[in-house]
Amino acid sequence: MPPAIPAAETSEAVAPEAAAAAVSEAAAAAGPAEDAPVALARPRLTAVLLMAGSCLPILGAVLIAPVLPKLQDHFAATPGADALAPMALTIPALSLAVMAPFAGAIIDRLGRHRLLVIATVLYAIVGTAPLWLDSLPAIVASRVLVGIAESAIMTCCTTLIGDYWSGKQREKYLALQAMCASISATAFFALGGAAGSAGWRAPFWAYAVGLLLAPLLGLYLRPAAGRAQVVAATAAGATEAEAAAGTRTPLLRRLLAPCALTFFSAIVFYTVPVETSFLLDDLGTTAPATIGLCTAIASVATVVGAVAFTRLTDRAERLLPAVLALCALGFGIIAVADSVPLLVAGAVVNCLGGGMLLPTLITRTMVLLNAADRGRGTGLWNSAFFLGEFVCPLILLGVAKPAGSLAGAVGVLGAAALAVAAGLAVLRARRRPAAATA
């Protein structure tokens, strides 16, 4: 993918009007104008509920992975079971990617709070459907509905974080969201494996947690009504009308470059979690305990990276080239690894960057959105991210043959990530003088 324009550095980089672009450059240099903060009666409880809601789509992505062989064996007589059983795991991500923009449009019209509660109830109903379904195609269809519910949940939770907090607090909670997602992925994988000992249907009971969470979301979350639009003047002396010029740019044009970069970064982010077991297998390591330990170590690095994000910078756009370069370094180590310890070291380096990558991307995108279009913008971002998650293994599989091995494909991805990082750094360096002049 060619280097994308770092849109958070200039919210008007794609606008044709030169004057508006200059104003936007000045705003980028001074820091983004923020919405007025929302007064929350229970800020900690609000944060806990939003973090819990954000973990639900992660549960859908990893919970049934340990029982897929049992699911496939149970429906061995079903035509196409070899393809349909893996789809039960991956189809929610595709469904989420397709539906997230529509969820964003709906919540901008109907409100975030109401849709979040409805989607959480729907998530519990369709998520537990395989407990009584006796048809593999019907189970896959229920998983499509799970992805639709997840698209609304994830979009609403991320949008509400943008609504409720601003500036450093927003960055803090977006990083916390990424950290909770990483921790929950490890916990849900272990939960799925433990529950799977009671049969392939048992892990699906975990989806019932939505019925417990939905009433809490309905009682304690409140719509962010009355939140001010972005009209603050920039430090460069821009007028309110000029400062709002970026919001007049069509949303798709504003987010085209960030979403393209997010799609690529999602492939970078998910490569290690998805491919670690196969990479270890290529090195002759097949013991489930060893694979689980290596995956857990990488997950801890992701958490550390998410925590580090809140401490290393107050401007997310400054961080992105270095984060992608760190991910590329990890891929390079993995590509040349001839032992398990070296491979794990590469995974740790990559996941350390990955933990910073996710909150960096969403923070940069939030800068471009105001209260009126935050739902649609967040939906587009989620669509790009989860579409990247869905195609990640397919792309690596396609590159592995010409590259000679899966490790070689990871090396190619590392080279691409390094090229994108260099391109972003060059573009940012070129824009600094223009922003200063403006």
C-alpha positions in Angstrom: 0.0 0.0 0.0 1.4 3.4 -0.9 2.1 5.7 2.0 -1.1 7.4 3.1 -1.3 11.1 3.9 -1.3 11.5 7.7 -4.7 13.1 7.9 -4.5 14.0 11.6 -1.6 16.3 10.8 -3.8 18.3 8.5 -7.5 17.9 8.5 -7.7 19.7 5.1 -4.9 17.8 3.2 -7.4 16.5 0.7 -9.5 19.7 0.3 -9.0 21.7 -3.0 -9.1 25.1 -1.4 -5.6 26.3 -0.7 -6.6 28.7 2.0 -8.5 26.1 3.9 -5.6 23.8 3.7 -3.3 26.4 5.1 -5.6 27.0 8.0 -5.8 23.3 8.6 -2.0 23.0 8.6 -1.8 25.8 11.2 -4.4 24.0 13.3 -2.4 20.8 13.1 0.7 22.5 14.3 -1.2 24.1 17.2 -3.1 21.0 18.2 -6.7 20.0 17.2 -9.6 21.9 18.4 -11.7 19.8 20.8 -15.3 19.5 21.7 -16.4 20.8 25.0 -16.1 18.1 27.7 -19.2 16.3 28.9 -19.9 16.4 32.6 -20.3 12.8 33.8 -21.9 11.9 37.1 -20.0 8.6 37.3 -17.0 8.8 35.1 -15.3 5.7 36.4 -18.4 3.5 36.0 -19.0 5.0 32.6 -15.4 4.0 31.5 -15.8 0.5 32.9 -19.1 -0.1 31.1 -17.6 1.2 27.8 -14.5 -0.9 28.2 -16.7 -4.0 28.9 -18.8 -3.2 25.8 -15.7 -2.9 23.7 -14.6 -6.4 24.8 -17.7 -8.1 23.4 -16.6 -8.1 19.8 -13.2 -9.6 20.9 -15.1 -12.4 22.6 -16.8 -13.1 19.3 -13.5 -13.3 17.5 -11.6 -15.7 19.7 -14.0 -17.6 22.0 -14.9 -20.5 19.7 -11.4 -20.9 18.2 -10.4 -23.7 20.5 -13.6 -25.8 19.7 -13.5 -25.4 15.9 -12.1 -28.9 15.4 -14.9 -30.4 17.5 -17.5 -28.3 15.7 -16.2 -29.5 12.4 -16.2 -33.1 13.5 -19.8 -32.8 14.8 -21.0 -31.6 11.4 -18.6 -33.8 9.3 -21.6 -35.2 7.3 -22.6 -31.7 6.2 -21.5 -30.8 2.7 -18.8 -28.2 2.8 -18.2 -28.6 6.5 -14.4 -28.0 6.0 -15.1 -24.5 4.7 -18.2 -23.7 6.8 -16.7 -24.5 10.2 -13.8 -22.0 9.9 -16.3 -19.4 8.6 -18.1 -19.6 11.9 -15.0 -18.0 13.4 -14.2 -15.5 10.7 -17.5 -14.4 9.4 -18.4 -12.0 12.3 -15.3 -9.9 11.4 -16.4 -9.6 7.8 -20.0 -8.9 8.8 -18.7 -6.2 11.2 -16.6 -4.6 8.5 -19.5 -4.4 6.1 -22.0 -3.2 8.5 -20.0 -0.7 10.7 -20.5 2.3 8.3 -24.3 1.7 8.4 -24.2 1.4 12.2 -22.3 4.7 12.3 -24.9 6.5 10.1 -27.7 5.1 12.3 -26.2 6.2 15.6 -25.6 9.7 14.2 -29.4 9.9 13.5 -30.9 7.9 16.4 -28.2 8.3 19.1 -25.5 6.1 20.5 -27.0 5.1 23.8 -30.3 3.5 22.6 -28.6 1.6 19.8 -25.9 0.3 22.1 -28.4 -1.2 24.5 -30.4 -2.8 21.7 -27.3 -4.2 20.0 -26.1 -5.7 23.2 -29.4 -7.6 23.7 -29.3 -8.8 20.1 -25.7 -9.9 20.6 -26.7 -12.1 23.5 -29.7 -13.6 21.6 -27.9 -14.5 18.3 -24.6 -15.3 20.1 -26.2 -18.1 22.1 -28.2 -19.4 19.1 -25.8 -22.2 18.4 -26.7 -23.8 21.7 -29.9 -25.0 20.1 -29.2 -24.9 16.4 -28.6 -28.3 14.7 -27.6 -27.0 11.3 -24.1 -25.8 10.4 -25.3 -23.3 7.8 -27.8 -21.9 10.4 -25.0 -21.5 12.9 -22.9 -19.6 10.3 -26.0 -17.4 9.6 -26.3 -16.7 13.3 -22.6 -15.7 13.3 -23.4 -13.1 10.6 -26.0 -11.6 12.9 -23.4 -11.6 15.7 -21.1 -9.5 13.5 -23.9 -7.0 12.8 -24.5 -6.6 16.5 -20.8 -6.3 17.1 -20.5 -3.5 14.5 -23.1 -1.5 16.4 -21.5 -2.2 19.8 -18.0 -1.3 18.8 -19.0 1.8 16.9 -21.2 3.0 19.7 -18.6 2.4 22.4 -15.8 4.1 20.5 -18.0 7.0 19.5 -19.1 7.5 23.1 -15.5 7.7 24.2 -15.1 10.5 21.7 -18.2 12.2 23.0 -17.5 11.9 26.7 -13.8 12.9 26.8 -11.4 15.1 24.9 -7.7 15.8 24.6 -5.4 13.7 26.8 -8.4 12.0 28.5 -9.7 10.8 25.2 -6.3 9.4 24.3 -6.1 7.7 27.7 -9.4 5.9 27.3 -8.8 5.0 23.7 -5.5 3.4 24.8 -7.4 1.7 27.7 -9.8 0.3 25.1 -7.0 -1.2 23.2 -5.4 -2.6 26.4 -8.7 -4.2 27.5 -9.2 -5.7 24.0 -5.7 -7.3 24.2 -6.2 -8.7 27.8 -9.7 -10.0 27.0 -8.5 -11.7 23.8 -6.1 -13.8 25.9 -8.7 -14.4 28.7 -11.4 -15.4 26.2 -9.2 -17.8 24.4 -8.4 -19.5 27.7 -12.1 -19.5 28.6 -13.1 -21.0 25.3 -10.6 -23.8 25.7 -11.7 -24.6 29.2 -15.4 -24.5 28.3 -14.8 -26.5 25.2 -13.9 -29.5 27.4 -17.6 -29.8 28.1 -18.5 -29.9 24.4 -18.3 -27.6 21.4 -21.6 -25.8 22.4 -20.5 -24.8 25.9 -18.4 -21.7 24.9 -21.5 -20.1 23.3 -23.0 -19.7 26.8 -20.5 -16.8 27.3 -22.5 -14.6 24.9 -25.3 -14.4 27.5 -23.2 -11.8 29.3 -24.8 -9.3 27.0 -28.1 -9.8 28.9 -26.3 -8.8 32.1 -24.5 -5.8 30.5 -27.4 -4.3 28.6 -29.4 -3.2 31.7 -26.3 -1.6 33.1 -25.7 0.3 29.9 -29.3 1.4 29.9 -29.2 2.6 33.5 -25.8 4.3 33.8 -24.9 5.6 30.4 -26.4 8.9 29.2 -26.6 10.4 25.8 -24.0 13.1 25.2 -26.6 15.8 24.4 -25.5 19.4 24.2 -21.9 18.6 23.3 -20.4 21.6 21.5 -19.2 21.5 17.9 -15.6 22.2 17.1 -15.4 26.0 16.6 -12.4 27.0 18.7 -9.9 29.3 17.0 -6.4 27.9 16.5 -3.3 29.3 17.9 -2.4 30.7 14.5 -5.3 33.1 14.8 -7.8 31.4 12.6 -11.4 32.5 12.8 -14.2 30.2 13.9 -15.4 29.8 10.3 -11.9 29.0 9.2 -11.3 26.5 12.0 -14.5 24.7 11.0 -13.5 24.5 7.4 -12.3 20.9 7.8 -15.8 19.8 8.9 -17.2 21.1 5.6 -15.1 18.6 3.7 -17.2 15.5 2.8 -16.6 12.8 5.4 -15.4 10.2 2.9 -12.8 12.5 1.6 -11.6 13.4 5.1 -11.3 9.7 6.1 -10.1 8.1 2.8 -6.4 8.3 3.7 -6.9 7.4 7.4 -9.1 4.4 6.6 -6.7 3.2 3.9 -3.9 3.4 6.5 -6.1 1.7 9.1 -6.8 -1.2 6.7 -3.1 -1.7 6.2 -2.3 -1.3 9.9 -5.0 -3.9 10.9 -3.1 -6.4 8.8 0.1 -5.5 10.7 -1.7 -5.6 14.0 -3.3 -9.1 13.5 -0.4 -10.9 11.9 1.3 -12.1 15.1 -1.9 -13.2 16.9 -3.2 -15.0 13.9 0.0 -16.6 12.6 2.1 -17.4 15.7 0.9 -21.0 16.0 1.7 -21.6 12.3 5.1 -20.0 12.6 5.9 -22.1 15.6 4.8 -25.2 13.8 7.2 -24.4 11.0 9.9 -24.4 13.6 8.8 -27.8 14.8 7.0 -26.6 17.9 3.5 -28.1 18.1 2.8 -28.4 21.9 -0.3 -26.5 22.8 1.1 -25.4 26.1 4.2 -23.9 24.4 2.1 -22.2 21.7 -0.2 -20.8 24.4 2.7 -19.4 26.4 4.2 -17.7 23.4 0.9 -16.1 22.5 0.4 -14.9 26.1 3.8 -13.3 26.1 3.1 -11.4 22.9 -0.3 -10.3 24.3 1.4 -8.9 27.4 3.6 -6.8 25.1 0.5 -5.5 23.4 -0.8 -4.3 26.7 2.5 -2.7 27.6 2.4 -0.8 24.3 -1.1 0.4 24.9 -0.1 1.7 28.3 3.0 3.3 26.9 0.9 5.2 24.3 -0.5 7.4 27.0 2.9 8.3 28.4 5.1 8.8 25.3 3.3 11.6 23.4 0.6 14.2 23.5 0.2 14.3 19.8 -0.7 10.9 18.2 0.4 11.9 14.7 4.0 12.3 15.9 4.0 8.7 17.0 2.8 6.7 14.0 5.9 6.5 11.8 8.0 5.2 14.8 5.2 2.8 15.8 5.0 1.3 12.3 8.8 1.1 12.2 8.8 -0.8 15.5 6.3 -3.3 14.1 8.4 -3.7 11.0 11.5 -4.4 13.1 9.5 -7.2 14.9 8.5 -8.7 11.6 12.1 -8.6 10.4 13.2 -10.6 13.5 10.4 -13.1 13.0 11.4 -13.5 9.3 14.9 -14.6 10.1 14.1 -16.4 13.4 15.5 -20.0 13.4 14.6 -20.7 17.1 11.5 -20.3 19.3 13.1 -17.7 21.6 14.1 -15.5 18.7 10.7 -15.8 17.2 9.1 -14.8 20.5 11.5 -11.9 20.8 10.3 -10.7 17.3 6.7 -11.2 18.3 7.2 -9.1 21.5 8.8 -6.2 19.6 6.0 -6.3 17.0 3.3 -6.5 19.6 4.8 -3.7 21.6 4.4 -1.5 18.5 1.0 -3.0 17.9 -0.2 -2.0 21.3 0.6 1.6 20.5 -0.7 1.3 16.9 -4.4 0.8 17.6 -4.9 3.9 19.9 -2.7 6.0 17.7 -4.8 5.3 14.6 -8.2 5.9 16.3 -7.0 9.0 18.1 -5.7 10.5 14.8 -9.1 9.7 13.2 -11.1 11.3 16.1 -9.3 14.6 15.5 -11.0 14.8 12.1 -14.6 14.3 13.5 -17.1 16.5 15.2 -20.1 15.5 17.2 -22.4 15.5 14.2 -20.5 13.0 12.2 -18.5 11.1 14.9 -20.7 8.0 14.6 -20.3 7.7 10.8 -16.6 8.4 11.0 -16.1 5.8 13.7 -18.1 3.3 11.7 -15.9 3.8 8.7 -12.8 3.4 10.8 -14.1 0.2 12.3 -15.0 -1.1 8.9 -11.5 -0.5 7.6 -9.9 -2.1 10.7 -12.0 -5.2 10.8 -11.8 -5.7 7.1 -8.0 -5.7 7.5 -8.4 -8.3 10.2 -10.5 -10.5 8.0 -8.1 -10.4 5.0 -4.9 -10.7 7.1 -4.5 -14.5 6.9 -5.6 -14.5 3.2 -3.0 -12.0 2.2 -0.2 -13.7 4.1 -1.3 -17.0 2.6 -1.1 -15.5 -0.9 2.3 -14.0 -0.3 3.8 -17.1 1.4 4.1 -19.1 -1.8 6.1 -16.5 -3.8 8.1 -15.6 -0.6 9.0 -19.2 0.0 7.4 -19.6 3.5 5.1 -17.9 5.9 8.1 -16.4 7.7 9.1 -14.9 4.3 5.6 -13.5 3.9 5.9 -11.8 7.3 9.3 -10.3 6.2 7.6 -8.9 3.1 4.9 -7.3 5.3 7.6 -5.9 7.5 9.3 -4.3 4.5 5.9 -2.8 3.4 5.4 -1.4 7.0 8.8 0.1 7.0 8.1 1.8 3.6 4.8 3.2 4.9 6.5 4.5 8.0 9.2 6.2 6.0 6.6 7.8 3.7 4.6 9.1 6.7 7.8 10.6 8.2 8.7 12.3 5.0 5.2 13.7 4.4 5.1 15.1 8.0 8.5 16.7 7.6 7.4 18.4 4.4 4.3 19.8 6.1 6.0 21.3 9.0 7.3 24.4 7.1 3.9 24.8 5.4 2.1 24.8 8.7 4.6 27.3 10.2 4.1 29.6 7.2 0.3 29.4 7.5 
